[in-house]
Amino acid sequence: MSTRVTISDVAKLAGVHPGTVSRALNKKTENQVNAGTVRRVRDAAKRLGYSPNSIARGLRTSSSMTVGVIIPDLTNPIFPPIVRGIDSYLLPRGYTTVVVNTDGSDANERKLFESLVQRQVDGFIFGTGHTGQSIVHEAYERGIRGVMVNRDSGGVPYPAVVGDDSQGIRASVEHLAQLGHRRLVHLEGPASFSTSRVRAASFLSSCAEYGLSGTVALCDSYSVDEGQRVMDAVLAEHSSQPTAVVAGNDLLALGVYHSLRMHGLRCPEDISVVGFNDMPFSGDFQPPMTTVRVPQTELGAESARLLLRQIEDADRSAVRVVLPVELIVRASTTRVHQA
């Protein structure tokens, strides 16, 4: 029967004190050890198949070494890369993520949140922020560590990591203006989400800046079906149809594609379409979608970094990190047709 490799075994093979091994294998303290010694310790640990005992470490620090990640909809393609980013930061530091999916339900969110609290997770990363009766407000009042990712939650002073939504929409409107478009429609996501409000406000201000006619159509959800439903209504209600659509996200934009086809219209020849997020396979749609690329993996990694800063340093500063976005121009936008 094999015995578990201990830190003393690694220290003996590397020719150092066990305390040096602990520091060398900890991302937070490795800079206290000579770089050559760090490499020697890690080589020894790899040869012996040693991994730090996170359970014992948790007992010493009164920590479960787990983090709860609450996601509103795992079928939305933006969230898996965010979760991957969270894991990429936490796993090398000995933490495990527990990911739960609320399906957009406040009741589910509360049940899942309380379950994770009972499991004594060390903190939460919330992807579910909105201005309604979100559990995030209560979590903050209870002194529970947390970070918002992708969107904030109505003034709750948790740290937040978001993309530069305003600049992404502005770049979209500027691109369409340069192509000669003058009548634009924005499909706004649910009004309770900070992402929706920021993007809609930027759309209107950008249209005013470039002298364009811009109208906003509110959607009840960020989904393909809702994008199609609202675009159907836009085409039915407007005597002069828009020449371009700026959608609140790629799923709404895909719904616009479906609506245009059902009405015998072509994208981009009749109506250009811009999405938001650059979800996987956006470049494979027909036509490939012009959209705003958000650094989703980086959003996750940065939110994990801020949470660990709370856990390890008791830092609850309400910092807001805004990561840059980029307009990716593909074939769903073109110069407006002049009759």
Backbone torsions as a table, in degrees:
resi	resn	phi	psi	omega
1	MET	NA	127.9	-176.9
2	SER	-77.8	150.2	178.0
3	THR	-103.4	152.3	-178.8
4	ARG	-71.8	135.4	177.9
5	VAL	-69.7	134.8	-178.6
6	THR	-109.5	169.8	177.9
7	ILE	-63.8	-29.9	177.8
8	SER	-67.0	-35.9	177.6
9	ASP	-63.3	-42.0	178.7
10	VAL	-65.3	-42.2	-179.8
11	ALA	-61.9	-40.5	-179.2
12	LYS	-65.0	-45.0	-178.8
13	LEU	-66.9	-37.5	-178.3
14	ALA	-83.1	-12.1	179.7
15	GLY	72.5	36.7	-179.7
16	VAL	-133.8	172.9	176.9
17	HIS	-75.4	146.8	178.0
18	PRO	-54.7	-33.8	177.8
19	GLY	-63.3	-33.8	177.4
20	THR	-66.3	-37.4	177.1
21	VAL	-61.4	-45.2	180.0
22	SER	-58.8	-44.7	-179.3
23	ARG	-68.6	-39.3	-177.0
24	ALA	-68.4	-29.3	-177.2
25	LEU	-94.9	2.4	179.5
26	ASN	-107.1	120.3	-177.8
27	LYS	-56.5	-30.8	-176.1
28	LYS	-75.6	-26.1	-174.0
29	THR	-117.8	1.7	-175.7
30	GLU	-62.6	-24.7	179.6
31	ASN	-72.3	-7.0	175.6
32	GLN	-84.7	-4.0	-175.8
33	VAL	-119.0	142.7	176.6
34	ASN	-53.5	137.8	-175.4
35	ALA	-58.4	-38.6	178.8
36	GLY	-65.2	-37.6	178.4
37	THR	-67.8	-38.7	177.5
38	VAL	-59.2	-44.1	179.5
39	ARG	-64.0	-40.8	-179.3
40	ARG	-64.8	-41.3	179.4
41	VAL	-65.4	-43.2	-178.8
42	ARG	-67.3	-36.8	176.2
43	ASP	-62.7	-42.0	179.7
44	ALA	-64.8	-43.1	179.5
45	ALA	-62.4	-40.3	179.7
46	LYS	-66.6	-42.4	179.9
47	ARG	-63.2	-36.1	-177.7
48	LEU	-88.9	-8.9	-177.9
49	GLY	72.3	32.3	-177.1
50	TYR	-85.8	138.0	170.2
51	SER	-133.7	141.8	-178.2
52	PRO	-58.3	142.9	178.7
53	ASN	-83.0	95.4	-174.8
54	SER	-67.2	-28.6	179.1
55	ILE	-66.4	-47.1	178.5
56	ALA	-63.8	-39.5	178.3
57	ARG	-62.5	-39.8	179.2
58	GLY	-64.6	-38.7	177.9
59	LEU	-63.0	-38.5	-179.4
60	ARG	-68.1	-29.8	-173.8
61	THR	-109.4	8.9	-175.9
62	SER	54.8	41.3	-177.0
63	SER	-125.9	143.4	176.2
64	SER	-86.1	-10.7	-177.7
65	MET	59.4	29.4	176.2
66	THR	-129.0	151.3	179.9
67	VAL	-129.2	132.8	176.2
68	GLY	-87.6	132.4	178.0
69	VAL	-120.1	116.7	-176.6
70	ILE	-107.3	117.7	-174.2
71	ILE	-116.0	138.0	-178.7
72	PRO	-77.2	-28.4	-174.3
73	ASP	-162.2	100.1	-178.2
74	LEU	-71.2	-11.6	175.4
75	THR	-81.0	-13.2	173.9
76	ASN	-74.2	121.1	-171.4
77	PRO	-63.6	-11.2	-179.6
78	ILE	-76.8	-22.3	-171.2
79	PHE	-80.8	-37.4	176.7
80	PRO	-55.8	-42.5	176.3
81	PRO	-64.5	-33.1	176.4
82	ILE	-63.9	-45.2	178.5
83	VAL	-62.8	-39.6	177.5
84	ARG	-61.3	-40.6	177.3
85	GLY	-62.8	-40.8	177.0
86	ILE	-60.1	-48.9	179.8
87	ASP	-61.3	-38.7	-176.9
88	SER	-62.7	-28.0	179.1
89	TYR	-89.2	-39.4	-173.0
90	LEU	-79.5	-41.5	-174.2
91	LEU	-58.3	-45.2	178.7
92	PRO	-64.3	-15.7	-178.9
93	ARG	-102.1	13.1	173.0
94	GLY	86.8	7.6	-178.9
95	TYR	-100.1	148.9	176.8
96	THR	-114.6	138.9	177.3
97	THR	-97.3	142.0	172.1
98	VAL	-116.5	109.5	-174.4
99	VAL	-98.7	129.7	176.5
100	VAL	-126.1	151.6	-175.3
101	ASN	-118.6	123.7	-175.7
102	THR	-90.5	-11.9	-173.2
103	ASP	55.7	31.2	177.1
104	GLY	72.3	13.3	-176.5
105	SER	-102.2	125.7	176.2
106	ASP	-63.7	-36.6	179.3
107	ALA	-64.6	-43.7	176.8
108	ASN	-62.7	-40.5	-179.0
109	GLU	-60.4	-43.6	-179.6
110	ARG	-63.0	-45.9	-179.5
111	LYS	-61.1	-45.3	-178.1
112	LEU	-68.4	-39.0	178.0
113	PHE	-60.5	-49.6	-179.0
114	GLU	-63.7	-35.1	177.1
115	SER	-62.8	-41.6	179.5
116	LEU	-70.9	-34.2	175.0
117	VAL	-62.3	-42.7	178.2
118	GLN	-62.2	-30.4	176.9
119	ARG	-79.2	-2.1	175.6
120	GLN	62.3	43.6	172.9
121	VAL	-62.9	153.4	-175.1
122	ASP	-80.2	-14.2	179.8
123	GLY	174.5	176.3	-175.7
124	PHE	-127.9	147.0	165.1
125	ILE	-115.3	116.6	-175.2
126	PHE	-100.6	124.3	171.6
127	GLY	-106.4	15.5	-168.5
128	THR	-114.0	16.2	-173.4
129	GLY	-61.8	137.7	171.0
130	HIS	-157.2	174.6	-173.1
131	THR	-88.5	-0.2	179.0
132	GLY	-82.2	-152.2	-178.6
133	GLN	-82.6	66.9	-177.9
134	SER	-78.7	146.6	176.8
135	ILE	-63.7	-18.3	-177.8
136	VAL	-59.9	-40.9	179.1
137	HIS	-58.6	-48.5	-178.7
138	GLU	-65.1	-40.0	180.0
139	ALA	-59.1	-42.3	-179.6
140	TYR	-65.4	-42.8	179.9
141	GLU	-63.5	-29.1	178.8
142	ARG	-83.3	2.2	177.2
143	GLY	76.5	19.4	-179.1
144	ILE	-82.8	134.6	-179.9
145	ARG	-66.9	140.3	179.9
146	GLY	-164.2	159.3	176.1
147	VAL	-140.3	139.8	174.1
148	MET	-91.4	141.8	176.8
149	VAL	-130.0	137.8	178.3
150	ASN	77.2	-35.7	176.7
151	ARG	-150.0	158.2	177.2
152	ASP	-98.8	-167.0	-172.0
153	SER	-142.6	66.5	170.0
154	GLY	59.1	42.8	173.6
155	GLY	89.8	-0.2	174.8
156	VAL	-64.3	125.2	-171.4
157	PRO	-79.4	42.3	168.2
158	TYR	-78.8	152.8	168.0
159	PRO	-57.9	149.7	-179.6
160	ALA	-138.4	141.6	176.7
161	VAL	-122.7	117.5	-174.4
162	VAL	-136.6	162.2	170.1
163	GLY	-84.9	163.0	-179.5
164	ASP	-81.2	77.2	-176.1
165	ASP	-59.1	-42.5	-177.4
166	SER	-60.5	-45.7	-179.9
167	GLN	-67.4	-35.6	178.7
168	GLY	-61.8	-43.7	178.3
169	ILE	-68.5	-41.1	179.7
170	ARG	-59.8	-42.2	178.8
171	ALA	-63.5	-35.7	178.9
172	SER	-65.3	-46.7	-179.7
173	VAL	-65.5	-41.9	178.5
174	GLU	-60.5	-42.9	178.3
175	HIS	-59.0	-45.3	-179.4
176	LEU	-68.5	-36.9	177.6
177	ALA	-62.4	-40.0	179.4
178	GLN	-66.7	-23.2	177.4
179	LEU	-88.2	2.9	175.6
180	GLY	92.4	7.5	-180.0
181	HIS	-74.7	142.0	-179.1
182	ARG	-128.1	-20.5	178.9
183	ARG	-117.1	108.3	-174.9
184	LEU	-118.6	148.4	172.7
185	VAL	-125.0	137.9	175.4
186	HIS	-110.7	126.1	172.7
187	LEU	-89.9	104.9	-176.9
188	GLU	-85.8	137.8	175.1
189	GLY	-72.3	-178.4	-178.0
190	PRO	-50.8	133.0	-173.3
191	ALA	-65.6	-18.2	-178.7
192	SER	-78.6	-8.3	-178.7
193	PHE	-94.9	136.4	178.5
194	SER	-61.7	-35.8	179.4
195	THR	-60.0	-41.6	-179.0
196	SER	-64.2	-46.7	-176.2
197	ARG	-64.9	-43.5	-178.7
198	VAL	-64.4	-43.9	-178.0
199	ARG	-67.3	-40.7	179.2
200	ALA	-65.6	-43.1	179.5
201	ALA	-63.0	-40.8	179.0
202	SER	-66.1	-38.1	178.6
203	PHE	-59.6	-48.5	-177.5
204	LEU	-66.1	-43.0	-179.6
205	SER	-68.0	-35.5	179.6
206	SER	-70.2	-39.5	176.7
207	CYS	-61.9	-41.4	178.2
208	ALA	-63.9	-39.7	-179.1
209	GLU	-62.4	-38.7	-176.3
210	TYR	-97.8	6.9	176.6
211	GLY	69.4	34.7	-177.6
212	LEU	-104.2	157.1	171.7
213	SER	-86.9	115.1	-177.5
214	GLY	-127.1	127.4	176.3
215	THR	-121.6	155.2	-177.3
216	VAL	-117.2	132.3	175.3
217	ALA	-117.5	122.6	-174.0
218	LEU	-82.6	134.5	176.4
219	CYS	-109.7	146.2	-177.8
220	ASP	-82.2	-17.5	179.9
221	SER	-155.0	163.4	174.8
222	TYR	-91.1	77.3	-176.2
223	SER	-140.7	160.5	179.2
224	VAL	-63.6	-46.5	-178.9
225	ASP	-60.6	-40.2	-179.5
226	GLU	-69.2	-37.1	176.2
227	GLY	-60.8	-41.8	179.0
228	GLN	-67.2	-43.6	-178.6
229	ARG	-60.4	-47.3	-177.0
230	VAL	-69.8	-37.3	178.6
231	MET	-68.0	-36.0	173.8
232	ASP	-56.8	-43.7	-179.2
233	ALA	-66.9	-39.4	178.2
234	VAL	-59.7	-46.4	-178.1
235	LEU	-67.8	-30.6	-179.3
236	ALA	-78.2	-31.1	-171.2
237	GLU	-93.0	-23.7	-173.7
238	HIS	-96.5	122.3	178.6
239	SER	-66.7	-36.5	174.5
240	SER	-112.0	107.0	-173.8
241	GLN	-67.5	152.1	178.2
242	PRO	-66.6	155.8	174.8
243	THR	-93.4	-12.2	179.8
244	ALA	-154.4	150.7	177.8
245	VAL	-122.7	131.6	171.0
246	VAL	-108.6	107.1	-175.8
247	ALA	-88.3	150.1	-178.3
248	GLY	-68.2	-24.1	170.1
249	ASN	-157.8	178.0	-175.2
250	ASP	-69.0	-31.0	179.5
251	LEU	-66.7	-42.9	174.9
252	LEU	-62.2	-40.5	179.0
253	ALA	-62.6	-37.9	178.1
254	LEU	-65.7	-36.4	173.8
255	GLY	-62.6	-36.4	175.9
256	VAL	-61.8	-43.4	176.1
257	TYR	-52.1	-49.3	-177.5
258	HIS	-61.5	-43.5	-179.0
259	SER	-62.3	-43.9	-179.4
260	LEU	-60.7	-43.2	179.6
261	ARG	-62.2	-42.1	-179.2
262	MET	-63.8	-27.6	-179.8
263	HIS	-95.7	8.4	178.1
264	GLY	71.7	23.1	179.4
265	LEU	-103.5	153.8	-177.5
266	ARG	-109.7	142.4	171.9
267	CYS	-111.7	123.3	9.9
268	PRO	-102.0	2.8	-171.5
269	GLU	-58.8	-39.9	179.3
270	ASP	-94.5	-45.4	-179.9
271	ILE	-140.1	125.2	174.6
272	SER	-81.1	151.9	-177.1
273	VAL	-134.8	133.9	174.1
274	VAL	-122.0	133.0	176.0
275	GLY	-100.8	-165.5	178.6
276	PHE	-153.2	128.2	175.4
277	ASN	119.1	-28.9	-174.9
278	ASP	55.0	57.7	179.4
279	MET	-67.6	160.5	-179.7
280	PRO	-52.9	139.8	177.4
281	PHE	77.6	4.6	176.6
282	SER	-57.7	-34.1	179.2
283	GLY	-74.7	-9.3	-179.8
284	ASP	-100.0	-4.3	177.3
285	PHE	-66.3	165.9	176.5
286	GLN	-116.6	106.2	-1.1
287	PRO	-79.7	161.1	174.5
288	PRO	-53.5	136.9	-167.7
289	MET	-88.2	128.3	166.1
290	THR	-72.4	129.3	-173.4
291	THR	-158.2	168.3	178.8
292	VAL	-96.3	121.3	-179.4
293	ARG	-84.5	122.9	177.4
294	VAL	-106.6	134.2	-178.5
295	PRO	-76.3	77.0	-170.1
296	GLN	-64.9	-42.8	178.9
297	THR	-62.2	-39.7	178.5
298	GLU	-67.1	-34.8	175.2
299	LEU	-57.7	-45.8	-179.5
300	GLY	-64.5	-46.1	-178.3
301	ALA	-62.7	-41.6	-179.1
302	GLU	-69.2	-36.8	177.5
303	SER	-64.8	-38.0	177.1
304	ALA	-65.7	-38.8	179.1
305	ARG	-62.7	-43.3	-179.6
306	LEU	-66.7	-36.4	178.7
307	LEU	-66.7	-43.5	178.3
308	LEU	-63.3	-31.0	176.1
309	ARG	-64.2	-36.8	175.2
310	GLN	-66.5	-44.6	-175.8
311	ILE	-65.9	-44.2	-171.7
312	GLU	-91.1	-27.2	-175.9
313	ASP	-119.0	3.7	-179.0
314	ALA	54.8	35.7	-178.8
315	ASP	-96.0	110.7	-179.4
316	ARG	-107.9	26.5	-179.9
317	SER	-59.0	134.6	-177.8
318	ALA	-84.5	61.0	-179.9
319	VAL	-74.1	152.0	176.2
320	ARG	-125.5	114.6	-178.8
321	VAL	-101.9	121.2	-179.7
322	VAL	-112.1	115.5	-178.4
323	LEU	-93.4	144.5	-177.4
324	PRO	-69.0	150.2	176.9
325	VAL	-119.8	171.5	-175.7
326	GLU	-144.0	131.7	174.9
327	LEU	-77.3	123.4	177.9
328	ILE	-104.9	110.2	-175.7
329	VAL	-88.8	122.7	176.5
330	ARG	-127.8	-152.0	-167.9
331	ALA	-91.2	2.3	-179.2
332	SER	-84.6	-0.1	175.5
333	THR	-126.7	142.4	178.4
334	THR	-153.0	170.1	178.4
335	ARG	-61.9	137.9	-175.8
336	VAL	-64.1	141.5	178.8
337	HIS	-74.9	127.1	178.1
338	GLN	-95.5	116.9	-178.8
339	ALA	-71.2	NA	NA
